[in-house]
Amino acid sequence: MSETSVDRVVARRRRWIIALVALLVAVSAVVLFATRGGSGEDGEAMPVQSAGPTASGSQDEASPQEGDSSSSPASTASENVPQETSSSPEGGGEADVPADEDPTLEPTVIPTADPVALDEPAELASEVTARLTQISTVEGTAAGPGEVAGPAIRVVVEVTNETGASITMTGSAVNVYYGSDRIPALPLSGPDIEAFPTRIPAGESGLAALVFGVPEGERDEVVVEVNSADLSRVVLFEGSLA
């Protein structure tokens, strides 16, 4: 074989070797690209994050982080608590009005008659009169809470019923005031007190005897008040016991 023929064979083999090497490089590149297609830039597999905590997760992953108020039990409970509605007028509600402040409920007012002298009769109602049959100075005795024994006056009140039916004296009261400022006199337990009867029949009279503490130097101006819830007015007896 001539030198020229040998050179041609060598050149042909060289070309085959180069082509084979190129093919191997191309195949290697394809395989490498296929194996790196689902990996990250550093060649490490990216972790897949679960949509919720798993049973095998750590305590730190499953529990809320400290200070995270958005997932804490207290925050969740406060969000579920129903809000209170206001019942005040500003909130659109109607405030309850106490019975004693209801403008539609007017208190019953018993009129007070003009004062009469201590020894004159006064009209409690039509055909019902009251008079002071006796006023005497006594030494008052104390038996009830807050009572103070001492100088006192004993007042006897007579109520006469001249109507055609009996009258009720339940709720009747006798009060005494003294001095220019009309200081209320303290009721005492004795001596010899007596309450009005519950009822006074037609044509009859009923008596009450009461004792009130009145200082000896304060008897220039004395007022005796007699009233009954079942009669039409309050009567006043006024005068001096000095």
C-alpha positions as CSV (number, residue, x, y, z in Angstrom):
1,M,0.0,0.0,0.0
2,S,1.4,3.4,-0.9
3,E,2.0,6.2,1.6
4,T,-0.9,8.1,0.2
5,S,-3.3,5.3,0.8
6,V,-2.1,4.9,4.3
7,D,-2.6,8.6,5.0
8,R,-6.2,8.4,3.7
9,V,-7.0,5.4,6.0
10,V,-5.6,7.2,9.0
11,A,-7.5,10.4,8.2
12,R,-10.7,8.4,7.8
13,R,-10.3,6.6,11.2
14,R,-9.6,9.9,12.9
15,R,-12.8,11.3,11.6
16,W,-14.7,8.3,12.9
17,I,-13.1,8.7,16.3
18,I,-13.9,12.4,16.5
19,A,-17.5,11.7,15.4
20,L,-17.8,8.9,18.1
21,V,-16.5,11.2,20.8
22,A,-18.9,13.9,19.8
23,L,-21.8,11.5,19.9
24,L,-20.8,10.3,23.4
25,V,-20.5,14.0,24.6
26,A,-24.0,14.7,23.2
27,V,-25.5,11.6,24.9
28,S,-23.9,12.5,28.2
29,A,-25.3,16.0,27.9
30,V,-28.8,14.7,27.4
31,V,-28.6,12.3,30.3
32,L,-27.2,15.0,32.6
33,F,-30.0,17.5,31.6
34,A,-32.6,14.9,32.3
35,T,-31.4,14.1,35.8
36,R,-31.1,17.8,36.7
37,G,-34.4,18.9,35.4
38,G,-36.4,18.6,38.7
39,S,-33.6,19.8,41.0
40,G,-32.7,23.2,42.4
41,E,-29.9,25.4,41.3
42,D,-27.5,23.7,43.8
43,G,-28.4,20.2,42.6
44,E,-30.3,19.4,45.9
45,A,-33.9,18.2,45.8
46,M,-36.4,21.0,46.9
47,P,-38.5,20.0,50.0
48,V,-42.3,19.7,49.3
49,Q,-44.2,21.7,51.9
50,S,-47.3,20.1,53.3
51,A,-50.6,21.9,53.3
52,G,-51.0,21.2,57.0
53,P,-49.1,19.7,60.0
54,T,-48.5,16.0,59.8
55,A,-48.5,13.4,62.5
56,S,-44.7,12.8,62.1
57,G,-43.9,16.6,62.2
58,S,-42.0,18.0,65.1
59,Q,-43.7,19.9,68.0
60,D,-42.3,23.2,66.7
61,E,-43.8,22.7,63.3
62,A,-47.2,21.6,64.5
63,S,-47.7,24.2,67.3
64,P,-48.0,28.0,66.8
65,Q,-44.9,30.0,67.5
66,E,-44.8,32.0,70.7
67,G,-46.0,35.5,70.2
68,D,-48.1,34.7,67.1
69,S,-51.5,36.1,68.2
70,S,-53.1,35.1,64.9
71,S,-53.2,31.4,65.8
72,S,-53.2,31.5,69.6
73,P,-56.2,29.9,71.5
74,A,-56.9,33.2,73.3
75,S,-57.2,35.1,70.0
76,T,-59.4,32.4,68.5
77,A,-61.7,32.5,71.6
78,S,-62.0,36.2,71.5
79,E,-63.0,36.1,67.9
80,N,-65.8,33.6,68.6
81,V,-67.3,35.6,71.5
82,P,-70.5,37.3,70.4
83,Q,-70.5,41.1,70.8
84,E,-72.9,42.6,73.4
85,T,-75.5,44.9,72.1
86,S,-76.1,48.2,73.8
87,S,-79.5,48.7,75.4
88,S,-79.0,52.4,76.0
89,P,-80.9,55.1,74.1
90,E,-77.7,55.9,72.2
91,G,-77.6,52.3,70.9
92,G,-81.2,52.4,69.7
93,G,-82.6,50.5,72.6
94,E,-85.1,51.7,75.2
95,A,-83.9,52.2,78.7
96,D,-86.1,50.9,81.5
97,V,-87.7,53.6,83.5
98,P,-88.0,52.9,87.3
99,A,-91.6,52.8,88.4
100,D,-91.0,55.7,90.9
101,E,-89.7,57.8,88.0
102,D,-92.4,57.0,85.5
103,P,-94.0,60.3,84.5
104,T,-97.3,58.6,83.9
105,L,-97.6,57.5,87.5
106,E,-98.4,60.5,89.6
107,P,-98.2,60.2,93.3
108,T,-101.3,60.6,95.4
109,V,-101.2,63.9,97.2
110,I,-103.5,64.4,100.2
111,P,-104.3,68.1,100.7
112,T,-103.5,69.8,103.9
113,A,-106.1,71.9,105.6
114,D,-105.3,75.3,107.1
115,P,-104.1,75.0,110.8
116,V,-106.6,75.4,113.6
117,A,-106.0,76.2,117.2
118,L,-105.0,73.4,119.6
119,D,-108.5,73.5,121.2
120,E,-110.6,73.6,118.0
121,P,-111.9,70.7,115.9
122,A,-110.7,70.1,112.4
123,E,-112.5,68.3,109.5
124,L,-110.6,65.2,108.2
125,A,-113.4,64.4,105.7
126,S,-117.0,65.2,105.2
127,E,-118.8,64.5,108.6
128,V,-115.5,63.2,110.1
129,T,-113.9,65.5,112.6
130,A,-110.7,65.3,114.7
131,R,-109.9,67.2,118.0
132,L,-107.3,67.2,120.7
133,T,-109.0,66.2,123.9
134,Q,-105.9,66.4,126.1
135,I,-102.3,67.6,125.9
136,S,-100.2,67.0,129.1
137,T,-96.5,67.2,130.0
138,V,-95.0,63.9,131.0
139,E,-91.6,62.2,131.5
140,G,-91.3,60.1,128.4
141,T,-90.1,56.6,128.6
142,A,-87.9,54.9,126.0
143,A,-88.1,51.2,124.9
144,G,-87.7,51.2,121.2
145,P,-84.6,51.7,119.0
146,G,-83.3,55.2,118.9
147,E,-85.7,56.5,121.6
148,V,-84.4,58.8,124.3
149,A,-86.3,59.2,127.5
150,G,-86.9,62.7,128.8
151,P,-89.3,65.7,128.8
152,A,-92.3,65.0,126.6
153,I,-95.9,65.7,125.9
154,R,-98.8,63.3,125.7
155,V,-101.4,64.0,123.1
156,V,-104.9,62.4,123.0
157,V,-106.6,62.7,119.6
158,E,-110.4,61.9,119.2
159,V,-111.9,61.2,115.7
160,T,-115.7,61.3,115.4
161,N,-117.5,59.5,112.6
162,E,-120.8,61.2,111.8
163,T,-121.3,59.5,108.5
164,G,-123.7,56.6,107.9
165,A,-121.0,54.0,107.5
166,S,-117.9,52.9,109.4
167,I,-114.6,54.4,108.5
168,T,-111.2,52.7,108.3
169,M,-108.4,54.2,110.4
170,T,-105.7,51.8,109.1
171,G,-102.7,53.9,108.1
172,S,-103.6,56.8,110.3
173,A,-100.7,58.8,111.8
174,V,-100.2,61.5,114.4
175,N,-97.0,63.6,114.2
176,V,-95.7,66.5,116.4
177,Y,-93.4,69.3,115.4
178,Y,-91.9,72.1,117.6
179,G,-90.0,75.3,117.3
180,S,-90.0,77.9,114.5
181,D,-88.2,75.4,112.3
182,R,-90.9,72.7,112.9
183,I,-88.5,70.1,114.2
184,P,-90.0,66.6,114.1
185,A,-90.6,65.3,117.7
186,L,-89.4,61.8,118.4
187,P,-92.2,59.3,119.3
188,L,-91.7,57.5,122.6
189,S,-93.0,54.3,124.0
190,G,-94.8,55.7,127.0
191,P,-96.3,56.4,129.3
192,D,-99.9,55.2,128.5
193,I,-99.9,55.2,124.7
194,E,-102.8,53.8,122.7
195,A,-103.3,53.4,118.9
196,F,-106.4,54.3,116.9
197,P,-108.9,51.4,116.5
198,T,-108.9,49.7,113.1
199,R,-112.4,51.0,112.3
200,I,-114.8,53.5,113.8
201,P,-118.4,52.6,113.3
202,A,-121.0,55.1,112.2
203,G,-121.9,57.6,114.9
204,E,-119.0,56.7,117.2
205,S,-115.6,58.1,118.1
206,G,-112.2,56.6,118.4
207,L,-109.2,57.7,120.5
208,A,-105.4,57.5,120.2
209,A,-102.9,58.6,122.8
210,L,-99.3,59.2,121.9
211,V,-96.2,60.6,123.6
212,F,-93.5,62.7,121.9
213,G,-90.3,64.0,123.2
214,V,-90.4,67.9,123.2
215,P,-87.8,69.9,125.2
216,E,-89.3,72.1,127.9
217,G,-87.9,75.3,126.4
218,E,-89.2,74.5,122.9
219,R,-93.0,74.4,123.5
220,D,-93.9,78.0,122.4
221,E,-94.7,76.7,118.9
222,V,-96.2,73.2,118.7
223,V,-97.9,71.7,115.7
224,V,-99.9,68.4,115.9
225,E,-100.6,66.7,112.5
226,V,-103.3,64.1,112.0
227,N,-103.8,62.2,108.8
228,S,-105.3,59.0,107.5
229,A,-104.7,57.3,104.1
230,D,-108.4,56.6,103.8
231,L,-109.6,60.1,104.5
232,S,-109.6,63.2,102.3
233,R,-107.2,65.6,104.0
234,V,-104.4,66.2,106.6
235,V,-105.3,68.5,109.5
236,L,-103.0,70.6,111.6
237,F,-103.4,71.9,115.2
238,E,-101.2,74.7,116.1
239,G,-100.5,76.7,119.3
240,S,-98.3,77.3,122.4
241,L,-97.9,75.0,125.4
242,A,-95.6,77.3,127.4
